[in-house]
Amino acid sequence: MSKNIQTKAGRHPKIDPIAFRCSVNFNAAEQVQLEAMHQKSEVESMSAFIKLLIFGKPFKVFYVDENSRIFIDRLSDLNAQYRTIGVAYDQAVKALRDNFTEKRATSTIRELVKHTKELVGVSHKIVELAEKFDAEWLQKYR
């Protein structure tokens, strides 16, 4: 018969397998403190968090302020509305030039330009408010 040739099947072995485990016991107060630190760090698992603490690797703690999140969401909504207005503006100008006389289209476009300038003014005020908000509130957490 032919030789038995073993084919390699299954997972490839890891180069540096994680096989060594340690056990640590905490009292109730220490456990609460450890869990609070773990939640602030937002590391994916408790074991990864403990490894970061033991070996002194840096990790970041992010503070999420609900008010700033709401403010940023509303700014994003305003930005989306400005994009929508821009698309509608382009479509309106194209329709005016295609369907109306040049005199009528020009007068209507002047009205659009006036309203666009008002929108730009509002946009600048929003940017100023956002910068003021950033300077007063978001710098506290950095």
C-alpha positions in Angstrom: 0.0 0.0 0.0 1.0 3.6 -0.2 2.6 5.5 2.6 0.3 7.2 5.1 0.9 10.9 4.4 -0.4 13.1 7.2 -2.0 16.3 6.0 -1.9 19.2 8.3 -5.4 20.2 9.2 -7.0 22.6 11.7 -5.8 25.9 13.1 -2.3 27.1 12.7 -0.4 27.1 16.0 0.2 30.5 17.5 3.8 31.7 17.7 3.5 33.0 21.3 0.5 31.3 22.9 -1.0 32.8 26.0 -1.1 29.9 28.3 0.0 31.2 31.7 -2.6 32.4 34.1 -2.5 34.2 37.5 -5.1 34.6 40.1 -5.7 37.6 42.4 -8.1 38.0 45.2 -9.8 41.3 46.1 -12.0 42.4 48.9 -15.3 44.1 48.1 -14.0 47.7 48.2 -11.0 46.9 45.9 -13.3 45.1 43.5 -15.6 48.1 43.2 -12.6 50.4 42.7 -11.2 48.1 40.0 -14.5 47.8 38.2 -14.9 51.6 38.2 -11.4 52.1 36.8 -12.2 49.4 34.1 -15.4 51.2 33.1 -13.6 54.6 32.8 -10.9 53.1 30.6 -13.3 51.5 28.2 -10.9 48.6 27.5 -12.6 45.6 25.9 -12.0 43.1 28.7 -11.0 43.1 32.4 -8.0 40.9 31.7 -6.7 43.3 29.1 -7.2 46.2 31.5 -5.3 44.4 34.3 -2.4 43.6 31.9 -2.3 47.3 30.9 -2.1 48.3 34.6 0.5 45.7 35.5 2.9 46.3 32.6 2.5 50.0 32.7 1.2 50.4 29.2 -0.6 53.7 28.7 -4.3 53.8 28.1 -6.7 56.6 27.6 -9.8 57.5 29.7 -12.5 59.2 27.7 -15.1 61.4 29.4 -18.4 61.6 27.6 -20.4 64.7 28.5 -24.1 64.2 27.5 -24.6 68.0 26.8 -21.6 68.2 24.5 -22.8 65.1 22.6 -26.2 66.7 22.1 -24.6 69.9 21.0 -22.4 68.1 18.5 -25.4 66.1 17.2 -27.4 69.2 16.6 -24.4 70.8 14.8 -24.2 67.8 12.6 -28.0 68.1 11.8 -27.5 71.8 10.9 -24.6 70.8 8.6 -26.8 68.2 6.9 -29.5 70.9 6.4 -27.0 73.3 4.9 -25.9 70.6 2.4 -29.6 70.0 1.5 -30.1 73.8 1.1 -27.0 73.9 -1.2 -28.3 71.1 -3.4 -31.8 72.7 -3.6 -30.1 76.1 -4.4 -28.2 74.6 -7.3 -31.4 72.9 -8.6 -33.4 76.1 -8.3 -30.8 78.1 -10.2 -30.7 75.5 -13.0 -34.5 75.4 -13.2 -34.7 79.2 -13.3 -32.2 79.5 -16.2 -33.9 76.7 -18.1 -37.5 77.7 -17.7 -37.7 81.5 -17.3 -36.6 84.5 -19.3 -33.2 86.0 -18.5 -34.7 89.1 -16.8 -37.0 87.1 -14.6 -34.3 84.5 -13.7 -31.8 87.3 -12.8 -34.2 89.0 -10.5 -35.1 85.7 -8.8 -31.4 84.8 -8.5 -30.8 88.1 -6.8 -33.4 87.2 -4.2 -31.7 83.8 -3.7 -28.3 85.5 -3.2 -29.8 87.8 -0.6 -31.2 84.8 1.4 -27.9 82.9 0.9 -26.0 85.8 2.5 -28.4 85.6 5.5 -27.7 81.9 5.7 -23.9 82.5 5.6 -24.3 85.0 8.5 -26.2 82.5 10.5 -23.5 79.9 9.7 -20.8 82.2 11.0 -22.7 82.8 14.2 -23.1 79.0 14.7 -19.3 78.6 14.2 -18.6 81.3 16.8 -21.0 79.6 19.3 -19.3 76.3 18.6 -15.8 77.7 19.2 -17.1 79.4 22.4 -18.6 76.2 23.6 -15.3 74.3 22.8 -13.2 76.9 24.6 -15.4 76.9 27.7 -16.6 73.3 28.1 -14.6 70.8 26.1 -11.2 72.0 27.2 -12.1 71.0 30.8 -11.8 67.3 29.8 -8.5 67.4 27.9 
